[in-house]
Amino acid sequence: MALPAIAPYPLPTADELPANRVDWTVDPDRAVLLVHDLQNYFLRAYTGDRSPIPEMLANVGELTRQARALGIPVIYSAQPGGQSAEERGLQQDFWGPGLPDDAEAKAIAGAVAPEPGDTVLTKWKYSAFVRTDLAERMKLRGRDQLVITGVYAHIGVLMSASDAWMRDIQAFVVADAVADFSRADHDMALAWAAGKCAVVTTTDLALKGA
């Protein structure tokens, strides 16, 4: 099964977000910003240059700029192309062969591309923690907060937030800096995160006062 064609939908606004169960706030001395899987391959699933992608990329770009200015490490996850069936594992059954071994498809979208000093992790499973050294990198830097942006909200973004919670890392899902297969999937991911493992916030609020 390949990725679905994703129809346009509007990003949620601040007054449409679910209620958070906790009142964590981002501390620049504790936080890491994760830009999750924003590779051209995954963004091609969206219908043209229409919502939610332009707005989402603009918001991720704003957060990366703020993070760098505040000294918050910016870490990107990126899946490798041309994976073998053994490397894919059960992802092969659900999603097929994945990214082709093509530089343009594997590249992170130019609008939010990594800059010198950023880190790019090779990612293999839904969670950005699995088979990577993300947790170790955070521990070495004394970081125990993860601000999450990217795609897809109800898959890798949500699994990374849940995995962070299970490691006692405070997760923040930025509602208007993630995108999904549909608005229904997007809303479901935010509701689950807010109720179970993370703070759901917005680009305007995520690093405000940090």
C-alpha positions as CSV (number, residue, x, y, z in Angstrom):
1,M,0.0,0.0,0.0
2,A,1.4,3.4,-1.0
3,L,0.7,6.7,0.6
4,P,-2.8,8.0,-0.1
5,A,-3.5,11.2,-2.2
6,I,-4.3,13.8,0.5
7,A,-7.0,16.4,-0.2
8,P,-6.5,19.9,1.1
9,Y,-7.8,20.8,4.5
10,P,-7.4,23.8,6.9
11,L,-5.1,23.6,9.8
12,P,-6.7,23.8,13.3
13,T,-6.8,27.2,14.9
14,A,-6.0,27.9,18.6
15,D,-9.7,27.9,19.6
16,E,-10.2,24.5,18.0
17,L,-7.5,22.7,20.1
18,P,-8.3,20.0,22.7
19,A,-7.8,20.7,26.3
20,N,-4.5,19.7,27.7
21,R,-4.3,17.6,30.9
22,V,-1.0,19.1,31.9
23,D,0.4,22.7,32.0
24,W,4.0,22.1,30.9
25,T,5.8,25.0,29.2
26,V,8.8,25.0,27.0
27,D,12.1,25.8,28.6
28,P,14.9,26.6,26.1
29,D,17.5,25.1,28.4
30,R,15.6,21.8,28.4
31,A,14.0,21.6,24.9
32,V,14.9,20.1,21.6
33,L,12.9,20.9,18.4
34,L,12.1,17.8,16.2
35,V,11.4,18.3,12.5
36,H,9.8,14.9,11.8
37,D,10.0,13.4,8.3
38,L,9.5,16.6,6.2
39,Q,10.9,14.9,3.1
40,N,9.7,15.7,-0.4
41,Y,8.5,12.1,-0.8
42,F,6.0,12.5,2.0
43,L,4.9,16.0,1.0
44,R,4.2,14.9,-2.5
45,A,1.1,13.0,-1.2
46,Y,-0.6,16.4,-0.7
47,T,-2.7,17.9,-3.5
48,G,-0.6,20.7,-5.0
49,D,0.5,23.8,-3.1
50,R,-2.6,24.0,-1.0
51,S,-3.5,23.8,2.7
52,P,-2.2,22.5,5.0
53,I,1.3,22.3,3.5
54,P,2.3,26.0,2.8
55,E,1.1,27.1,6.2
56,M,2.6,24.1,8.0
57,L,6.0,24.7,6.4
58,A,5.9,28.4,7.2
59,N,5.2,27.5,10.8
60,V,8.0,25.0,11.0
61,G,10.3,27.5,9.5
62,E,9.4,30.0,12.1
63,L,9.9,27.5,14.9
64,T,13.3,26.5,13.6
65,R,14.4,30.1,13.4
66,Q,13.2,30.8,16.9
67,A,14.8,27.6,18.2
68,R,18.2,28.4,16.8
69,A,18.0,32.0,18.2
70,L,17.2,30.6,21.6
71,G,19.9,28.0,21.5
72,I,17.4,25.1,21.3
73,P,18.9,22.2,19.3
74,V,17.1,21.4,16.1
75,I,17.0,17.8,15.1
76,Y,15.6,16.4,11.9
77,S,14.4,12.9,11.2
78,A,14.7,11.5,7.7
79,Q,14.0,8.1,6.4
80,P,16.5,6.5,4.0
81,G,15.6,5.6,0.5
82,G,15.9,2.2,-1.2
83,Q,15.4,0.2,2.0
84,S,15.6,-3.6,1.8
85,A,12.7,-5.7,2.9
86,E,14.7,-6.6,6.0
87,E,15.3,-3.0,6.8
88,R,11.6,-2.1,6.2
89,G,10.3,-4.9,8.4
90,L,6.5,-4.7,9.0
91,Q,6.4,-1.3,7.3
92,Q,6.7,-3.2,4.1
93,D,3.4,-4.9,4.8
94,F,1.6,-1.6,5.6
95,W,3.2,0.9,3.3
96,G,5.1,-0.9,0.6
97,P,8.8,-0.3,-0.3
98,G,8.9,3.3,1.0
99,L,11.1,6.1,-0.3
100,P,13.0,5.4,-3.6
101,D,16.8,5.8,-3.6
102,D,16.4,9.2,-5.1
103,A,18.1,12.3,-3.8
104,E,15.2,14.7,-4.5
105,A,12.6,12.4,-2.9
106,K,14.8,11.9,0.2
107,A,15.6,15.6,0.6
108,I,14.0,17.6,3.4
109,A,11.8,20.3,1.9
110,G,13.8,23.4,1.0
111,A,11.7,25.8,3.0
112,V,12.7,24.0,6.2
113,A,16.1,22.5,5.2
114,P,18.7,21.9,7.9
115,E,21.3,24.5,8.6
116,P,24.8,24.2,9.9
117,G,24.7,23.1,13.5
118,D,21.5,21.1,13.1
119,T,21.4,17.3,13.4
120,V,19.8,14.9,10.9
121,L,18.9,11.5,12.2
122,T,18.3,8.4,10.0
123,K,14.9,7.2,11.1
124,W,13.5,3.7,10.5
125,K,10.2,3.3,12.3
126,Y,7.2,5.4,13.3
127,S,8.8,6.8,16.4
128,A,11.9,9.0,16.0
129,F,13.4,7.2,19.0
130,V,13.4,3.7,17.6
131,R,16.8,2.6,16.2
132,T,18.2,6.1,16.5
133,D,20.3,7.8,19.2
134,L,17.8,10.6,19.8
135,A,17.3,9.8,23.4
136,E,21.1,9.5,24.0
137,R,21.7,12.9,22.3
138,M,19.1,14.5,24.4
139,K,20.5,13.0,27.6
140,L,24.0,14.1,26.8
141,R,22.7,17.7,26.4
142,G,20.6,17.6,29.5
143,R,17.4,17.9,27.5
144,D,14.1,16.4,28.6
145,Q,11.6,18.3,26.5
146,L,10.7,17.6,22.8
147,V,8.8,20.0,20.6
148,I,7.4,18.0,17.7
149,T,6.6,19.3,14.2
150,G,6.2,17.5,10.8
151,V,4.3,14.6,9.3
152,Y,2.2,12.6,9.7
153,A,0.4,13.7,12.9
154,H,-1.5,10.5,13.7
155,I,1.5,8.2,12.8
156,G,5.1,9.3,13.4
157,V,4.4,12.5,15.3
158,L,2.0,10.8,17.7
159,M,4.2,7.8,18.2
160,S,7.2,10.0,18.9
161,A,5.2,12.0,21.4
162,S,4.0,8.8,23.1
163,D,7.6,7.3,23.1
164,A,8.9,10.5,24.7
165,W,6.3,10.2,27.5
166,M,7.4,6.6,28.1
167,R,11.0,8.0,28.5
168,D,9.9,10.8,30.9
169,I,10.5,13.4,28.2
170,Q,7.9,16.1,28.1
171,A,6.5,16.3,24.6
172,F,4.8,19.3,22.9
173,V,2.9,18.7,19.6
174,V,2.6,21.9,17.6
175,A,-0.9,21.7,16.1
176,D,-0.4,24.1,13.2
177,A,3.2,22.8,12.5
178,V,2.1,19.2,11.8
179,A,0.0,17.8,8.9
180,D,-1.8,14.5,8.3
181,F,-3.9,12.4,5.9
182,S,-7.0,14.4,6.7
183,R,-8.4,16.9,9.2
184,A,-10.1,14.0,11.0
185,D,-6.8,12.2,11.5
186,H,-5.1,15.5,12.5
187,D,-7.8,16.2,15.1
188,M,-7.7,12.6,16.4
189,A,-3.9,12.8,16.9
190,L,-4.1,16.1,18.8
191,A,-6.9,14.9,21.0
192,W,-5.0,11.7,21.9
193,A,-1.8,13.5,22.5
194,A,-3.4,16.2,24.7
195,G,-5.2,13.5,26.8
196,K,-2.5,10.9,27.1
197,C,1.1,12.1,26.6
198,A,1.8,15.7,25.5
199,V,0.9,19.4,25.5
200,V,-0.8,20.4,22.3
201,T,0.2,24.0,21.4
202,T,0.5,26.4,18.5
203,T,3.4,28.0,16.7
204,D,2.6,31.4,18.3
205,L,2.5,29.9,21.8
206,A,5.1,27.0,21.7
207,L,8.2,29.2,22.3
208,K,6.5,32.3,23.6
209,G,8.3,33.6,26.6
210,A,10.9,30.8,26.2
